[in-house]
Amino acid sequence: MSEPSRKTPRDEDNDQPDDQPPRRGALAALIVLAVLVAGGLWLSRTLHQTGRIQDCVMAGRNNCAPVGK
């Protein structure tokens, strides 16, 4: 007959469900959120600069482009 399998303390720990939620999904969500925030800030800054240039042009001024770009 075959021997019954012996369980080690490590095997007994694996039988119980994990109490901690998976962190990979949370990390991925955090990275996506950081990218969205960075993209939103970039877009906001770009639209603000473009709006300032358009306001300058609509006021009839010349040389409204930012210097050095």
Buried (B, 14 or more C-beta within 10 A) or exposed (E): EEEEEEEEEEEEEEEEEEEEEEEEEEEEEEEEEEEEEEEEEEEEEEEEEEEEEEEBEEEEEEEEEEEEE
